[in-house]
Amino acid sequence: MTLWEFSLSLYDKPGVPDACLTLQNRHNLDVNLVLFCLWLAADSRCLTKEAMQEVIARCDTWRGKMISPLRALRTEMKGWPSDMSVSDFSRRDDFEALRSKVKALELEAERWQQQMLTSYAERHTGVEDPELAGLSSSLGLLTASSGDSNAEWKNEVVWIADAHDAGFAEKVRIALA
């Protein structure tokens, strides 16, 4: 199963979209990287610390150049028309179709990021991680890079893991404790 397929299989489960938004908006985490770590962990694998740091750096660049600008535009467009928007254009009947295209581009950029992550994992032999210590370490690196010192993100990660499998979620909960 590819990372994209893994992510899609989770995203339709109750509570997962909200958990992902919480990770993104409240904890400033790259959800694709969280899902990547969980995807590897579901197969009892992880990356080395050095490889994970490289992946985080690459994803930070991709997110900063591609995903964040599209997300910011899409989010801003939700409030249009307003006095601060290009109101003549945003009042058109087909404006929501334009916003939907921006959303589709954002999703496509996220899919490309996940393809890059999948390719990276295939090229760099992961480390066996049956106890998920590497998952904990990788998520620790990710949260450190986000600047979020609040450990509440762990609840959201366990929720997402539970959507994959209850036994897996218990292993994740123990690893993150």
C-alpha positions in Angstrom: 0.0 0.0 0.0 1.4 3.4 -1.0 1.5 6.3 1.5 -1.3 8.0 -0.5 -3.5 4.9 -0.4 -2.8 4.6 3.4 -3.7 8.2 3.9 -6.9 7.9 1.9 -7.9 4.8 3.8 -7.7 6.7 7.0 -9.1 10.1 6.0 -12.6 8.7 5.5 -12.8 7.4 9.0 -14.7 9.3 11.7 -12.6 11.9 13.5 -9.6 11.6 11.3 -10.1 14.8 9.3 -10.6 16.7 12.5 -7.5 15.1 14.0 -5.5 16.1 10.9 -6.7 19.7 11.0 -5.9 19.9 14.7 -2.3 18.6 14.0 -2.0 21.2 11.2 -3.7 24.2 12.7 -3.1 23.9 16.4 0.2 22.1 16.5 1.7 23.4 13.3 2.6 19.9 12.1 3.0 18.7 8.6 0.2 16.1 8.4 1.8 14.4 5.5 4.9 13.7 7.6 2.8 12.5 10.5 1.0 10.1 8.1 4.4 9.1 6.6 5.7 8.1 10.1 2.5 6.2 10.8 2.7 4.5 7.4 6.2 3.3 8.1 5.3 2.3 11.7 2.3 0.2 10.5 4.9 -1.9 8.7 7.2 -1.8 11.8 9.7 0.5 10.0 11.2 3.9 10.6 13.9 6.1 9.1 17.2 6.8 10.8 17.4 10.1 12.6 19.6 11.6 9.8 17.2 10.4 7.1 14.2 11.8 9.0 15.9 15.2 9.4 16.5 15.3 5.7 12.9 14.4 4.9 11.7 17.1 7.3 13.9 19.7 5.6 12.7 18.7 2.1 9.1 18.8 3.2 9.5 22.1 4.9 10.7 23.6 1.6 8.0 21.9 -0.4 5.3 23.0 2.0 6.7 26.6 2.1 6.9 27.0 -1.6 3.8 25.0 -2.8 1.3 23.8 -0.2 1.2 26.8 2.2 0.7 29.5 -0.5 -2.2 27.4 -2.0 -3.7 26.7 1.4 -3.5 30.4 2.4 -5.1 31.5 -0.9 -7.9 28.9 -0.6 -8.5 29.9 3.1 -8.6 33.6 2.2 -11.0 32.9 -0.6 -13.5 31.5 1.9 -14.1 35.0 3.2 -14.5 36.6 -0.2 -16.2 38.8 -1.2 -15.2 41.3 1.3 -14.0 44.9 1.3 -10.4 43.6 1.2 -10.9 41.2 -1.7 -11.0 41.7 -5.4 -14.8 42.0 -4.9 -15.8 42.4 -8.5 -14.3 39.0 -9.4 -15.2 37.2 -6.2 -18.9 38.1 -6.7 -19.1 36.1 -9.9 -21.5 33.1 -9.9 -18.6 30.7 -10.8 -16.2 32.0 -8.1 -16.6 28.9 -6.0 -15.5 26.8 -8.9 -12.3 28.8 -9.0 -11.8 28.2 -5.2 -12.4 24.5 -5.8 -9.6 24.4 -8.4 -7.2 26.0 -5.9 -8.3 23.3 -3.4 -7.6 20.6 -6.0 -4.2 22.1 -6.7 -3.4 22.1 -3.0 -4.4 18.4 -2.7 -2.4 17.6 -5.8 0.7 19.3 -4.2 0.1 17.2 -1.1 -0.1 14.0 -3.2 3.2 14.9 -4.9 4.8 15.4 -1.4 3.5 11.9 -0.5 4.9 10.5 -3.7 8.3 12.0 -2.8 8.1 10.5 0.7 7.2 7.1 -0.7 10.1 7.3 -3.1 12.5 8.4 -0.4 11.4 5.5 1.8 12.0 3.0 -1.0 15.5 4.4 -1.7 16.6 4.5 2.0 16.4 1.3 3.7 14.4 1.8 6.8 15.2 0.5 10.2 13.2 -2.4 11.7 11.0 -0.8 14.4 8.7 -3.4 16.0 8.3 -1.5 19.3 7.8 1.8 17.5 10.6 3.6 19.3 11.6 5.1 15.9 8.1 6.4 15.4 8.4 8.2 18.7 11.8 9.6 17.8 10.7 10.7 14.3 7.6 12.4 15.6 9.8 14.1 18.3 12.0 15.5 15.5 8.9 16.7 13.7 7.3 18.4 16.7 10.6 20.0 17.6 10.9 21.5 14.1 7.3 22.8 14.4 8.0 24.7 17.6 5.1 23.1 19.4 6.1 22.0 22.9 2.6 20.9 23.8 2.3 17.1 23.9 -1.4 17.1 23.1 -0.6 16.3 19.5 -0.1 12.7 20.7 -3.8 12.2 21.2 -4.5 13.1 17.6 -1.8 10.8 16.4 -3.2 7.9 18.4 -6.7 8.7 17.1 -5.4 8.5 13.5 -3.6 5.2 14.3 -6.8 3.8 15.8 -8.5 4.5 12.5 -6.0 2.2 10.9 -6.2 -0.6 13.6 -7.0 -0.7 17.3 -4.0 -2.9 18.1 -1.7 -0.6 16.1 -3.1 2.4 18.1 -2.3 0.7 21.3 1.3 0.2 20.2 1.5 3.8 19.1 0.0 5.0 22.5 2.7 2.9 24.4 5.5 4.2 22.2 4.5 7.8 22.6 4.0 7.5 26.4 
